[in-house]
């Protein structure tokens, strides 16, 4: 068994189980996305065309209203920087200014993992968010940081 595949039991207080579950879900999703991108590498980030396809203005407003305070802070920052590529660390520092970079990123991954689940099960089984999230490619082809882009139309 590969070291990366070993399973560990980690005692977690019950109140943190939802956070741990969301964080793991986000990590699995990011890993799957990175593997898919490695199989079909894209030399450049996705363009703004087609981002948020299938989302109505009412659904975006509803998603914002139903969002957690942390998710609202992330949405607000992305909306204040439409069409700008915002890396996970920059966004995490805005949402969790009192945390160190690693903890802030981990918490934000958990928030986005929860949002991804909600999107899939609440908003008519959408297959994508109303903003873009993708893993940047390093010059050596390895996976870099997550990058988020809010289309101007959705930011409005």
C-alpha beads as a LAMMPS data file, in Angstrom:
LAMMPS data file: protein, C-alpha beads

156 atoms
155 bonds

1 atom types
1 bond types

-500.0 500.0 xlo xhi
-500.0 500.0 ylo yhi
-500.0 500.0 zlo zhi

Masses

1 110.0

Atoms # bond

1 1 1 0.000 0.000 0.000
2 1 1 1.352 3.423 -0.973
3 1 1 1.963 5.856 1.891
4 1 1 -0.544 8.269 0.338
5 1 1 -3.215 5.575 0.520
6 1 1 -2.797 4.703 4.199
7 1 1 -5.858 5.457 6.302
8 1 1 -5.386 7.014 9.730
9 1 1 -7.801 7.278 12.618
10 1 1 -7.784 10.780 13.968
11 1 1 -9.831 11.696 17.024
12 1 1 -11.913 14.733 16.140
13 1 1 -14.333 16.549 18.428
14 1 1 -17.876 16.068 17.159
15 1 1 -18.383 19.777 16.606
16 1 1 -15.567 19.704 14.020
17 1 1 -16.815 16.680 12.071
18 1 1 -18.683 18.784 9.479
19 1 1 -15.563 20.887 8.885
20 1 1 -13.373 17.803 8.551
21 1 1 -15.852 16.191 6.154
22 1 1 -16.027 19.319 3.983
23 1 1 -12.258 19.693 4.020
24 1 1 -11.746 16.086 2.952
25 1 1 -14.395 16.421 0.239
26 1 1 -12.676 19.530 -1.087
27 1 1 -9.287 17.793 -1.013
28 1 1 -10.634 14.788 -2.920
29 1 1 -12.288 17.097 -5.441
30 1 1 -9.112 19.135 -5.907
31 1 1 -7.096 15.938 -6.369
32 1 1 -9.569 14.621 -8.943
33 1 1 -9.542 17.960 -10.765
34 1 1 -5.736 17.985 -10.781
35 1 1 -5.652 14.447 -12.182
36 1 1 -8.204 15.349 -14.839
37 1 1 -6.231 18.452 -15.752
38 1 1 -3.027 16.412 -15.963
39 1 1 -4.801 14.028 -18.327
40 1 1 -6.023 16.979 -20.420
41 1 1 -3.606 19.811 -19.696
42 1 1 -4.784 23.293 -20.505
43 1 1 -2.041 25.765 -21.368
44 1 1 -4.091 28.720 -20.175
45 1 1 -6.826 29.336 -17.615
46 1 1 -10.410 29.174 -18.779
47 1 1 -11.790 32.302 -20.366
48 1 1 -14.771 34.156 -18.951
49 1 1 -17.012 32.691 -21.638
50 1 1 -19.490 30.208 -20.299
51 1 1 -18.702 30.750 -16.631
52 1 1 -21.800 30.345 -14.547
53 1 1 -23.769 28.921 -17.443
54 1 1 -27.222 27.899 -16.340
55 1 1 -27.378 30.170 -13.294
56 1 1 -30.132 32.743 -13.219
57 1 1 -29.743 36.058 -11.424
58 1 1 -32.288 34.862 -8.865
59 1 1 -30.274 31.707 -8.161
60 1 1 -27.065 33.683 -7.663
61 1 1 -28.887 36.039 -5.270
62 1 1 -30.346 33.047 -3.426
63 1 1 -26.937 31.388 -3.149
64 1 1 -25.546 34.600 -1.682
65 1 1 -28.405 35.022 0.780
66 1 1 -28.146 31.407 1.950
67 1 1 -24.343 31.467 2.204
68 1 1 -22.442 31.253 5.452
69 1 1 -20.707 34.451 6.586
70 1 1 -17.353 33.065 5.386
71 1 1 -18.748 32.173 1.978
72 1 1 -20.376 35.604 1.687
73 1 1 -17.027 37.226 2.439
74 1 1 -15.436 35.158 -0.347
75 1 1 -18.261 36.034 -2.763
76 1 1 -17.973 39.727 -1.841
77 1 1 -14.225 39.782 -2.462
78 1 1 -14.534 37.970 -5.785
79 1 1 -17.396 40.268 -6.830
80 1 1 -15.300 43.306 -5.902
81 1 1 -12.582 41.963 -8.235
82 1 1 -14.570 40.796 -11.294
83 1 1 -12.657 38.927 -13.986
84 1 1 -9.516 38.966 -11.791
85 1 1 -7.701 35.726 -11.039
86 1 1 -7.685 35.448 -7.240
87 1 1 -5.534 32.701 -5.740
88 1 1 -6.696 30.676 -2.766
89 1 1 -4.228 32.253 -0.348
90 1 1 -5.271 35.815 -1.196
91 1 1 -8.933 34.913 -0.822
92 1 1 -8.393 32.892 2.353
93 1 1 -6.509 35.776 3.997
94 1 1 -9.496 38.056 3.329
95 1 1 -12.020 35.578 4.717
96 1 1 -9.886 34.476 7.696
97 1 1 -7.528 37.401 8.427
98 1 1 -6.560 36.115 11.898
99 1 1 -5.484 32.650 10.699
100 1 1 -2.124 31.690 9.246
101 1 1 -2.068 30.981 5.505
102 1 1 -2.324 27.196 5.821
103 1 1 -5.220 27.247 8.285
104 1 1 -7.027 29.966 6.340
105 1 1 -6.715 27.985 3.086
106 1 1 -7.861 24.762 4.734
107 1 1 -10.890 26.466 6.244
108 1 1 -11.790 28.088 2.937
109 1 1 -11.459 24.760 1.104
110 1 1 -13.972 23.400 3.607
111 1 1 -16.329 26.304 2.944
112 1 1 -16.101 25.788 -0.822
113 1 1 -16.563 22.031 -0.359
114 1 1 -19.795 22.685 1.504
115 1 1 -20.889 25.105 -1.203
116 1 1 -20.110 22.517 -3.890
117 1 1 -22.351 19.992 -2.151
118 1 1 -25.114 22.544 -1.788
119 1 1 -24.851 23.484 -5.465
120 1 1 -25.178 19.854 -6.482
121 1 1 -28.156 19.103 -4.266
122 1 1 -30.009 22.396 -3.843
123 1 1 -29.689 24.470 -6.998
124 1 1 -31.331 22.171 -9.516
125 1 1 -28.327 19.844 -9.523
126 1 1 -25.999 22.368 -11.138
127 1 1 -22.747 20.913 -12.352
128 1 1 -20.728 24.108 -11.946
129 1 1 -20.533 27.170 -9.752
130 1 1 -21.518 30.614 -10.974
131 1 1 -17.835 31.553 -10.795
132 1 1 -14.739 29.722 -11.945
133 1 1 -12.428 27.675 -9.771
134 1 1 -9.464 25.864 -11.275
135 1 1 -5.995 24.720 -10.315
136 1 1 -3.193 26.704 -11.910
137 1 1 -0.469 24.852 -13.774
138 1 1 3.136 25.407 -12.822
139 1 1 5.803 25.750 -15.535
140 1 1 6.924 22.170 -14.843
141 1 1 3.350 20.907 -15.388
142 1 1 2.634 20.242 -11.727
143 1 1 -0.503 21.452 -9.995
144 1 1 -0.324 24.869 -8.394
145 1 1 -2.741 26.859 -6.273
146 1 1 -6.469 27.093 -6.751
147 1 1 -7.534 30.196 -8.677
148 1 1 -11.019 31.725 -8.575
149 1 1 -12.573 34.156 -11.052
150 1 1 -15.950 35.851 -10.714
151 1 1 -17.432 36.831 -14.089
152 1 1 -18.452 40.505 -14.264
153 1 1 -22.025 39.507 -15.050
154 1 1 -22.303 37.462 -11.854
155 1 1 -20.408 40.045 -9.793
156 1 1 -23.031 42.637 -10.671

Bonds

1 1 1 2
2 1 2 3
3 1 3 4
4 1 4 5
5 1 5 6
6 1 6 7
7 1 7 8
8 1 8 9
9 1 9 10
10 1 10 11
11 1 11 12
12 1 12 13
13 1 13 14
14 1 14 15
15 1 15 16
16 1 16 17
17 1 17 18
18 1 18 19
19 1 19 20
20 1 20 21
21 1 21 22
22 1 22 23
23 1 23 24
24 1 24 25
25 1 25 26
26 1 26 27
27 1 27 28
28 1 28 29
29 1 29 30
30 1 30 31
31 1 31 32
32 1 32 33
33 1 33 34
34 1 34 35
35 1 35 36
36 1 36 37
37 1 37 38
38 1 38 39
39 1 39 40
40 1 40 41
41 1 41 42
42 1 42 43
43 1 43 44
44 1 44 45
45 1 45 46
46 1 46 47
47 1 47 48
48 1 48 49
49 1 49 50
50 1 50 51
51 1 51 52
52 1 52 53
53 1 53 54
54 1 54 55
55 1 55 56
56 1 56 57
57 1 57 58
58 1 58 59
59 1 59 60
60 1 60 61
61 1 61 62
62 1 62 63
63 1 63 64
64 1 64 65
65 1 65 66
66 1 66 67
67 1 67 68
68 1 68 69
69 1 69 70
70 1 70 71
71 1 71 72
72 1 72 73
73 1 73 74
74 1 74 75
75 1 75 76
76 1 76 77
77 1 77 78
78 1 78 79
79 1 79 80
80 1 80 81
81 1 81 82
82 1 82 83
83 1 83 84
84 1 84 85
85 1 85 86
86 1 86 87
87 1 87 88
88 1 88 89
89 1 89 90
90 1 90 91
91 1 91 92
92 1 92 93
93 1 93 94
94 1 94 95
95 1 95 96
96 1 96 97
97 1 97 98
98 1 98 99
99 1 99 100
100 1 100 101
101 1 101 102
102 1 102 103
103 1 103 104
104 1 104 105
105 1 105 106
106 1 106 107
107 1 107 108
108 1 108 109
109 1 109 110
110 1 110 111
111 1 111 112
112 1 112 113
113 1 113 114
114 1 114 115
115 1 115 116
116 1 116 117
117 1 117 118
118 1 118 119
119 1 119 120
120 1 120 121
121 1 121 122
122 1 122 123
123 1 123 124
124 1 124 125
125 1 125 126
126 1 126 127
127 1 127 128
128 1 128 129
129 1 129 130
130 1 130 131
131 1 131 132
132 1 132 133
133 1 133 134
134 1 134 135
135 1 135 136
136 1 136 137
137 1 137 138
138 1 138 139
139 1 139 140
140 1 140 141
141 1 141 142
142 1 142 143
143 1 143 144
144 1 144 145
145 1 145 146
146 1 146 147
147 1 147 148
148 1 148 149
149 1 149 150
150 1 150 151
151 1 151 152
152 1 152 153
153 1 153 154
154 1 154 155
155 1 155 156
